[in-house]
Amino acid sequence: MAKYLVIVESPAKVKTIKKFLGSNYEVAASQGHVRDLPRSVLGIDVDHDFEPRYITIRGKGDILANLRKEVKKAEKIYLATDPDREGEAISWHLFYALKLENKKVYRITFNEITKTAVKESLKNAREINMDLVDAQQARRCLDRMVGYKISPVLWAKVKRGLSAGRVQSVALRIICDREEEINAFIPEEYWSLDASLKVDGEKNPLTAKYYGTKGEKKTISSREEMEQIRKELSGASYRVSSIKTGERVKKAPLPFTTSTLQQEASKVLNFSTQKTMRLAQQLYEGVEIKGNGTTGIITYLRTDSTRISEEAEAAAKAFITEKYGAEYAVATEQEKKSDKKIQDAHEAIRPTDISRLPLDIKESLSRDQFRLYQLIWKRFAASRMAAAQYETTSVKIDAGEHRFTVAASKVRFDGFMSVYTQEEDKEEANTLIRGISEDSGLTLLSLEEKQHFTQPAPHYTEASLVRAMEELGIGRPSTYAPTITTILARRYIVKENKNLYVTELGEVVNNMMKEAFPSIVDVNFTATMEALLDGVEEGNVKWKTVVKNFYPDLQEAVEKAEKELEEVELADELADEYCELCGRQMVIKYGPHGRFLACPGFPDCRNTKPYFEKIGVACPKCGKDIVLKKTKKGRKYYGCIDNPDCDFMVWQQPVDEKCDRCGSIMLKKGNKLVCSDETCGFVRDMPKEKAVQA
């Protein structure tokens, strides 16, 4: 019989860890949180020292009952929930929910689910860290207060179903501020001027960019300035005034943190933050690898540290030396310098075994799992490699009082770029200027002028919003993805071609929050609150002090808002369909099960019908719109809007292209287009622009 019980969060970890520990150990899962504040009330006793009231989460009774049976049989209990504040709090809740006061209970954490890490954690078992627990309790209570006190104000003044959140409201404010900045932006004109020059003895012409005068750099701001410069250049002779050659090094990138992984996965793989975290969780908890069983292949995914363990460092150095050569291995460890505390002193996100090459396990992973693992593997391998070295050339060319410049660089040693390159690396020129000296004769072939206008800051994407939140100190690694998911789900913002846009509803909520609760949506206030939570974690601040100081101002603001805020009437979004009963143009409403169409003549006309999202493709049978639908069980499919009169239906998304072979409509499948007629079987690669959108 097993003597020891190990309790983890996820059932996916159970099998893997049991395999590492053997027959003396039983491994069970809590399936995340087991206790929380009640959903129906605030759950914090503000009159009695702000004591939170925790209850068993609905649906967790059976799980706790089974865990209690296992606890009775065990001599020792190891609480092995995730290695962060939230994981520490779950262990603490388990301690009380399972009544472990008179048992031998130990807290263990591991940054990766490997045999070595799990066994090592048992040797370093400790007590539950109450500073970590209290930091999580403070966060939970602050978030509950904001949500449960402000949301009813929004229900009363705007409409039911809205929500406010301590971090989500600030994220919305950041997006709204950017939108206002874009709307207020006035473009400024500027011009560029390129000279195409023939170098004596050289076949290819040289393109030089206008710099200014010999004395200073100059921006050409108008057509008049451009015409004046061209006039002064008329008849001028061009000569090389100086050539400088040099070297430049490009340091290897740091390994991934949660934030940088979300940003790079968005940029390179077109993944949402939520999708990135879901896939990373699967890779961390373990995937079935042929010949090895269930194996965790990356380290813990919620981290803001770039630290690497000594063992991982040594393994990476040995692997790189053997595979690429000693000159590619770097001796010193890079680490991101930061003023803020690194949460929980985690490692960066890396492969658990650098010798487990992505291509070696490709067959064991889904397409998206493979792409994410490959990105993590390449980034980590690159981070342990030598810098890339460039040979640079800079040429100054004078024409009268005006100056043109040419800059070029060539990779002399690729270093980390042999494994990993980012977009900015690919864009760099890789040619040196040959056959030119200070004595070279130059002949002007042509001058090319172009008018430009300055552009506003771009709309936020999920990736750039995560970067902004991290730089501003708002939220923590575990909160970025849920925050963005929430404001998208509430329809405060919408996503189109990666860009995030504020909806009318989002603007109303943001303006109301700024007017009634300015401190809640103040970036600096929120960042200071995060710093206070870090202080609780470090044991320097009492968690109830943070909550007690926060609540009175919040309550006062809520009472003032209830009296003074005016109600806002939101116009419904018009649909392109008309009510067949009364002829009015129907509107899009939001219900518990998503969007639906309703007649605006309610209560005189109560007509409603399902809302179907059009995909911009015509039905091949009747020519009407194909729309996205769902089965009763929630599975997506594509069918004709004229159903049941037209029975066209497919599971894959149709595209507005016909099969080259039989003329049938084509469907998306991964990065391929396939004929909808299975008897035809025609397949071809998806055009690049469609593959990006897929």
Disulfide bonds with the S-S distance in Angstrom:
none
